[in-house]
């Protein structure tokens, strides 16, 4: 054999085909294993797997054969796509998206609650405003239907002056009066009735109360008109120095003419809308009347002798 020279080695190296550069190989394991899947994504394989052993046992085959490398790439792409559809990489975005969806749903529910509360409050406020406006209108309309009262007459049935003593034993004149007041009450309202009462009817001799009485309470329906009577009497009322001028024919003197004043207040309460809307009316009555002892038992006309406030 001939010893090869350096020139022969050089020519042999030049004539031999150049080796192809080493290319990395990608391997993908089953998507059921999370660690193997992560390694397959980064182009690695676990050290103890059969593929890793097979790679070391046949380096030349995997280095130069093109068909297995191409098949491995297609398999890696297919399995990576499958892992995105069925594996961890598909579930994680869904979980994140599901969390965001829950937050959005909670925000929407909270907004719906606040919206419902707002509309509820708005409805209540609007209802009260409308009801208040309606009540004010009814109340104002009721004021146009103020009840009317007219004092017709007063009848003095008894008048007596006699000497006596008060409860402390002081001697003075004592007066006794029995009278009846007749009045007409009218409720002109067309949509409500009224409950009628009054303060005590008082008969004054100057500043001294001689007699008093009460009018019975009653109910006047719509467009109702009635005649009302009240008894005003006083029995042995001491008059002291103020009644020094009082006389009576019972004492042998001429028939007396005594000035009196009749005062009281008529009160009427209307339930316009049940107890929610009420309207009240007050009518003060003041009448000037003269008692003629010679005309006892006869009615005294008071239609022009009274004032109404």
Residue, then its C-alpha position, 0 to 999 in steps of 0.5 A: x500500500x502507498x502512503x497517502x500524502x497530504x495532497x492526496x488527503x486534500x484532494x480526497x476531502x475536496x471530492x467527497x460530498x459536503x456534510x449537511x449541517x445538523x438541524x434540530x429535531x422537534x418532538x411532541x409528547x401526548x397532551x395529557x402530560x402537562x410537562x411533556x407538552x411544555x417540553x414539546x412546545x420548546x422543541x425538547x423531550x424528557x430525558x427518560x422518554x423512549x424518543x430520547x433514547x431512540x434519538x441517541x441510539x440512531x443518530x445517523x438515521x435521524x440526522x440524514x433521513x429527511x422523511x422522519x424529520x418531516x413526519x415529526x414536524x407534522x406530528x408536532x404541529x398536529x399535536x400542538x393544535x390538538x393541545x390548544x383545542x383540548x389541553x391546558x392552553x385551551x382551558x386557561x384562556x377560558x378560565x380567565x375569560x370566565x372570571x372576566x365574564x363573572x365580573x361583568x355579570x356581577x357589575x351588570x347585576x349591580x347596575x340592574x339593582x341600582x337601576x331598579x332602586x332608582x326607578x322605585x325611589x323615583x316612582x315613590x317620589x313621583x307618586x307622593x308628589x302627584x298625590x300631594x298635588x291632587x290633595x292640594x287641589x281637592x283641599x282648595x276646591x273644598x274651601x269654595x264650599x264653606x258651610x253657611x249658618x244663619x241665626x233665625x230667632x231666639x225665644x226667651x221663655x223665662x226671665x226672673x230676678x230675685x234677691x239671694x246669696x252666692x255660694x260664699x254667702x254674699x247677698x246679691x241679685x240672682x237672675x234666671x233665664x231660659x231661652x232657645x236659639x234656632x239656626x239654619x245650617x246648610x252644606x253646599x258641597x257636592x262631593x263631601x259631607x261635614x261633621x258639625x259642632x260648636x263652642x258653648x253658646x253664651x249669653x252675656x249681660x255686658x261682660x257677665x255670662x248670664x246663660x250658656x248652652x250647647x249645640x248637639x253635634x251632627x253630620x250634614x251630608x252633601x247639599x244638606x240643609x237643616x234647622x238646628x236648635x240649642x237651649x241656652x239657660x242660666x239658673x240663679x246666676x249672681x250678678x253682684x254690682x253689675x246687675x244693680x239696674x236689672x228689674x222685673x215686674x215680679x218685684x212690682x216694677x215695670x216690665x224690664x228691657x234687658x240687652x244681651x249678646x249671644x256669642x259662639x263659634x260653629x265648627x265644621x270638619x270635612x273628610x274630603x278624601x277620607x282622613x288623608x285630606x281634611x278641611x275645617x271651617x270655623x264660623x264665629x257668630x255674634x248677635x245683639x238681642x233685647x229681652x222684652x219681659x212683656x214678650x216672653x215666649x215670643x221669638x225674637x228675629x235675629x236675621x239682621x242682628x247677627x254678625x258672622x266671621 
